[in-house]
Amino acid sequence: MWIVIVLIILLVIALILFLIGQVFYNICLNMKNDKQYITGPIIMDERTRKYENVFLRYNPKDVYLTNRQGLKLHGIAVDLHTHKWAVLAHGYMGRNGELVDVADFFLEEGYSVLQVSQRAHNKSEGNVISMGCYESEDVADWIDYIVSQDPDCTIVLYGVSMGAATVMMSLGRNLPSNVKTCIEDCGYTSAWDEFAYQLKKISHLPPFPILYVADWITRIRGGFAFKDADPLKAVQHSHIPILFIHGTKDDFVPTYMVYKLYHYANYPKQLLLIEGGEHATARCKDPELYFSTLKQWIDTYAL
């Protein structure tokens, strides 16, 4: 009799874990479900509105690309008819206009700019957020698109948060020599590390068993594993110069992750820490230091 009881208990535990894994996937990765309860509504503050007004003066255009998986992706481009391009990738649940201050910076430096909508965001097709795994393939497709239009172009990659993970992971995809450098701001070492950190932070629980079950369900429903989204591995095998940026008070993607990324990345590399910067706000906390460092970096490696 006790064997039956034990089996029932194990079955109930397995069912509970399975349901938790399904909820995790639906909440965090399934874009068919609204995510505003995670990120909050997108609000354009006075600062962003100012930069967007500047950006609109450049007469940006909608551009579209069908990626290698047949999804129609969207971007916003300003073509200054120069050979210099900056490709910008927004973060989780972001929009391709959230980096207008960064876009304005590159435009003022004489770069044409492409702000991409990551798959499943905004006007880009897709149902799943893969934390940079498949999104990095899309960045490679966008790069090929630019190079097909201008074989002599030079390209700077820039991303924030999940966008930073995306551009870092793209470095491991045999990119053309047109890509000269990568700038990442507050990216994580891997999706597994980020989810494990958040699980411990929110619920004080270890990765086992919840994260393992969620990973298994994600493999089945999303087609990727959390450890497939691995920027750390990508920077270890890339020789493209990388500028790493992080705020010292980032408690969403913890600051210690950038130390690990920087340590294992190949040279040339540089680490910029913004004192007091929280997640994805480093450029707002100390814009003078932030953008002067960007200028020095691209003048050194992107020409």
C-alpha positions as semicolon CSV with decimal commas, in nm:
position;residue;x (nm);y (nm);z (nm)
1;M;0,000;0,000;0,000
2;W;0,281;0,239;0,089
3;I;0,431;0,190;-0,258
4;V;0,108;0,316;-0,414
5;I;0,106;0,616;-0,182
6;V;0,465;0,700;-0,269
7;L;0,391;0,670;-0,639
8;I;0,089;0,896;-0,606
9;I;0,295;1,153;-0,416
10;L;0,569;1,141;-0,681
11;L;0,309;1,174;-0,956
12;V;0,153;1,477;-0,786
13;I;0,497;1,638;-0,743
14;A;0,581;1,572;-1,109
15;L;0,248;1,720;-1,219
16;I;0,302;2,031;-1,005
17;L;0,652;2,079;-1,147
18;F;0,520;2,028;-1,500
19;L;0,255;2,295;-1,445
20;I;0,511;2,533;-1,296
21;G;0,733;2,478;-1,600
22;Q;0,443;2,551;-1,833
23;V;0,360;2,869;-1,643
24;F;0,725;2,977;-1,653
25;Y;0,738;2,929;-2,030
26;N;0,408;3,108;-2,090
27;I;0,495;3,401;-1,867
28;C;0,855;3,455;-1,974
29;L;0,892;3,329;-2,331
30;N;0,557;3,284;-2,503
31;M;0,479;3,610;-2,679
32;K;0,117;3,513;-2,731
33;N;0,068;3,622;-2,370
34;D;0,084;3,986;-2,265
35;K;0,405;4,077;-2,082
36;Q;0,320;4,421;-1,947
37;Y;0,269;4,279;-1,600
38;I;0,643;4,194;-1,611
39;T;0,785;4,502;-1,778
40;G;0,514;4,758;-1,714
41;P;0,369;4,977;-1,991
42;I;0,607;5,146;-2,231
43;I;0,606;5,511;-2,136
44;M;0,785;5,776;-2,338
45;D;0,935;6,017;-2,087
46;E;1,051;6,370;-2,163
47;R;1,410;6,259;-2,222
48;T;1,314;5,989;-2,472
49;R;1,070;6,219;-2,648
50;K;1,347;6,475;-2,696
51;Y;1,579;6,221;-2,856
52;E;1,300;6,075;-3,068
53;N;1,218;6,418;-3,206
54;V;1,581;6,449;-3,315
55;F;1,574;6,101;-3,465
56;L;1,259;6,175;-3,665
57;R;1,433;6,465;-3,836
58;Y;1,650;6,209;-4,015
59;N;1,339;6,071;-4,187
60;P;1,371;5,706;-4,075
61;K;1,223;5,433;-4,295
62;D;1,064;5,097;-4,221
63;V;1,266;4,807;-4,358
64;Y;1,174;4,439;-4,369
65;L;1,369;4,116;-4,399
66;T;1,262;3,754;-4,429
67;N;1,501;3,556;-4,211
68;R;1,638;3,205;-4,264
69;Q;1,338;3,057;-4,083
70;G;1,087;3,241;-4,301
71;L;0,984;3,500;-4,042
72;K;0,928;3,857;-4,157
73;L;1,139;4,087;-3,944
74;H;1,105;4,462;-3,909
75;G;1,355;4,738;-3,854
76;I;1,380;5,116;-3,870
77;A;1,666;5,253;-4,074
78;V;1,828;5,586;-4,144
79;D;2,061;5,562;-4,442
80;L;2,309;5,850;-4,458
81;H;2,465;5,692;-4,768
82;T;2,793;5,637;-4,589
83;H;2,981;5,310;-4,560
84;K;2,947;5,312;-4,179
85;W;2,653;5,132;-4,018
86;A;2,540;5,078;-3,659
87;V;2,297;4,793;-3,587
88;L;2,106;4,843;-3,261
89;A;1,923;4,567;-3,069
90;H;1,669;4,648;-2,796
91;G;1,611;4,446;-2,481
92;Y;1,346;4,204;-2,359
93;M;0,999;4,336;-2,444
94;G;1,156;4,651;-2,584
95;R;1,076;4,836;-2,901
96;N;1,304;4,929;-3,184
97;G;1,268;5,295;-3,093
98;E;1,383;5,265;-2,734
99;L;1,745;5,333;-2,829
100;V;1,682;5,663;-3,003
101;D;1,945;5,837;-2,790
102;V;2,203;5,582;-2,903
103;A;2,079;5,611;-3,260
104;D;2,117;5,989;-3,244
105;F;2,474;5,946;-3,118
106;F;2,571;5,723;-3,410
107;L;2,396;5,947;-3,661
108;E;2,588;6,247;-3,530
109;E;2,907;6,044;-3,574
110;G;2,819;5,989;-3,940
111;Y;2,685;5,634;-3,913
112;S;2,378;5,505;-4,088
113;V;2,159;5,331;-3,830
114;L;1,940;5,021;-3,830
115;Q;1,725;4,967;-3,521
116;V;1,598;4,610;-3,539
117;S;1,280;4,473;-3,388
118;Q;1,383;4,143;-3,236
119;R;1,167;3,850;-3,342
120;A;0,824;3,834;-3,176
121;H;0,855;4,202;-3,085
122;N;0,671;4,495;-3,241
123;K;0,619;4,434;-3,615
124;S;0,854;4,134;-3,634
125;E;0,694;3,792;-3,668
126;G;0,746;3,509;-3,420
127;N;0,587;3,367;-3,107
128;V;0,885;3,283;-2,887
129;I;1,152;3,486;-2,712
130;S;1,470;3,277;-2,715
131;M;1,683;3,514;-2,503
132;G;1,927;3,577;-2,788
133;C;1,959;3,222;-2,918
134;Y;1,760;3,258;-3,242
135;E;1,766;3,637;-3,229
136;S;2,142;3,626;-3,289
137;E;2,073;3,442;-3,616
138;D;1,844;3,729;-3,710
139;V;2,121;3,982;-3,643
140;A;2,346;3,780;-3,875
141;D;2,072;3,797;-4,139
142;W;2,044;4,175;-4,094
143;I;2,421;4,204;-4,132
144;D;2,406;4,005;-4,456
145;Y;2,127;4,237;-4,573
146;I;2,340;4,547;-4,515
147;V;2,647;4,391;-4,676
148;S;2,442;4,291;-4,981
149;Q;2,346;4,657;-5,022
150;D;2,699;4,785;-4,958
151;P;2,984;4,531;-4,975
152;D;3,233;4,796;-4,859
153;C;3,044;4,884;-4,540
154;T;3,176;4,868;-4,185
155;I;2,936;4,765;-3,910
156;V;2,915;4,831;-3,536
157;L;2,688;4,606;-3,330
158;Y;2,522;4,752;-3,021
159;G;2,274;4,596;-2,781
160;V;2,121;4,650;-2,437
161;S;2,018;4,374;-2,194
162;M;1,874;4,088;-2,402
163;G;1,984;4,287;-2,706
164;A;2,337;4,282;-2,564
165;A;2,315;3,905;-2,529
166;T;2,187;3,889;-2,887
167;V;2,474;4,085;-3,040
168;M;2,733;3,900;-2,832
169;M;2,596;3,566;-2,946
170;S;2,601;3,681;-3,307
171;L;2,980;3,703;-3,276
172;G;2,990;3,324;-3,270
173;R;2,813;3,294;-3,607
174;N;3,098;3,343;-3,855
175;L;3,015;3,703;-3,934
176;P;3,165;3,878;-4,236
177;S;3,475;4,093;-4,191
178;N;3,256;4,402;-4,233
179;V;3,166;4,372;-3,863
180;K;3,435;4,568;-3,685
181;T;3,327;4,583;-3,323
182;C;3,054;4,502;-3,071
183;I;2,926;4,718;-2,785
184;E;2,721;4,538;-2,520
185;D;2,541;4,707;-2,232
186;C;2,424;4,499;-1,931
187;G;2,406;4,162;-2,105
188;Y;2,395;3,834;-1,914
189;T;2,640;3,544;-1,928
190;S;2,367;3,298;-2,031
191;A;1,990;3,264;-2,013
192;W;2,037;2,979;-1,764
193;D;2,246;3,201;-1,535
194;E;1,996;3,486;-1,560
195;F;1,693;3,268;-1,486
196;A;1,873;3,094;-1,198
197;Y;1,963;3,433;-1,051
198;Q;1,605;3,560;-1,083
199;L;1,461;3,240;-0,934
200;K;1,686;3,271;-0,631
201;K;1,622;3,646;-0,600
202;I;1,243;3,620;-0,620
203;S;1,170;3,290;-0,446
204;H;1,500;3,196;-0,274
205;L;1,493;2,862;-0,457
206;P;1,782;2,677;-0,624
207;P;1,772;2,586;-0,996
208;F;1,677;2,224;-0,923
209;P;1,413;2,114;-0,992
210;I;1,206;2,409;-1,123
211;L;1,454;2,551;-1,373
212;Y;1,537;2,206;-1,507
213;V;1,170;2,134;-1,573
214;A;1,118;2,477;-1,731
215;D;1,421;2,416;-1,951
216;W;1,283;2,079;-2,061
217;I;0,947;2,231;-2,151
218;T;1,121;2,515;-2,337
219;R;1,316;2,261;-2,542
220;I;0,987;2,100;-2,645
221;R;0,776;2,411;-2,701
222;G;1,038;2,669;-2,794
223;G;1,297;2,454;-2,965
224;F;1,595;2,576;-2,760
225;A;1,758;2,517;-2,423
226;F;1,843;2,792;-2,176
227;K;2,211;2,706;-2,205
228;D;2,191;2,751;-2,585
229;A;2,159;3,125;-2,517
230;D;2,523;3,153;-2,414
231;P;2,694;3,489;-2,474
232;L;2,987;3,381;-2,257
233;K;3,075;3,103;-2,500
234;A;3,044;3,338;-2,797
235;V;3,283;3,603;-2,661
236;Q;3,536;3,333;-2,573
237;H;3,560;3,231;-2,939
238;S;3,535;3,574;-3,101
239;H;3,823;3,805;-3,188
240;I;3,597;4,100;-3,272
241;P;3,674;4,388;-3,031
242;I;3,411;4,420;-2,756
243;L;3,325;4,709;-2,527
244;F;3,150;4,582;-2,214
245;I;2,931;4,827;-2,018
246;H;2,744;4,772;-1,692
247;G;2,598;4,973;-1,406
248;T;2,737;4,901;-1,061
249;K;2,388;4,885;-0,907
250;D;2,228;4,655;-1,163
251;D;2,026;4,401;-0,967
252;F;1,834;4,262;-1,266
253;V;2,132;4,140;-1,465
254;P;2,378;4,146;-1,175
255;T;2,703;4,335;-1,224
256;Y;2,916;4,031;-1,147
257;M;2,816;3,882;-1,483
258;V;3,004;4,149;-1,678
259;Y;3,325;4,068;-1,491
260;K;3,299;3,709;-1,609
261;L;3,220;3,811;-1,967
262;Y;3,511;4,051;-1,972
263;H;3,751;3,803;-1,814
264;Y;3,686;3,528;-2,068
265;A;3,655;3,748;-2,377
266;N;3,944;3,769;-2,619
267;Y;4,131;4,093;-2,676
268;P;4,077;4,368;-2,785
269;K;3,829;4,446;-2,507
270;Q;3,740;4,717;-2,259
271;L;3,519;4,734;-1,950
272;L;3,323;5,046;-1,860
273;L;3,148;5,050;-1,522
274;I;2,899;5,328;-1,461
275;E;2,891;5,407;-1,089
276;G;2,537;5,386;-0,951
277;G;2,388;5,274;-1,281
278;E;2,089;5,041;-1,257
279;H;1,972;4,800;-1,525
280;A;1,982;4,949;-1,875
281;T;2,017;5,302;-1,734
282;A;2,395;5,348;-1,747
283;R;2,373;5,590;-2,040
284;C;2,121;5,798;-1,845
285;K;2,321;5,790;-1,520
286;D;2,642;5,930;-1,671
287;P;2,580;6,020;-2,036
288;E;2,902;6,219;-2,072
289;L;3,125;5,928;-1,969
290;Y;2,909;5,676;-2,152
291;F;2,901;5,842;-2,492
292;S;3,257;5,976;-2,480
293;T;3,372;5,618;-2,420
294;L;3,160;5,497;-2,711
295;K;3,312;5,762;-2,936
296;Q;3,667;5,675;-2,836
297;W;3,594;5,305;-2,888
298;I;3,440;5,332;-3,235
299;D;3,706;5,581;-3,347
300;T;3,964;5,319;-3,252
301;Y;3,805;4,999;-3,380
302;A;3,522;5,076;-3,622
303;L;3,706;5,278;-3,887
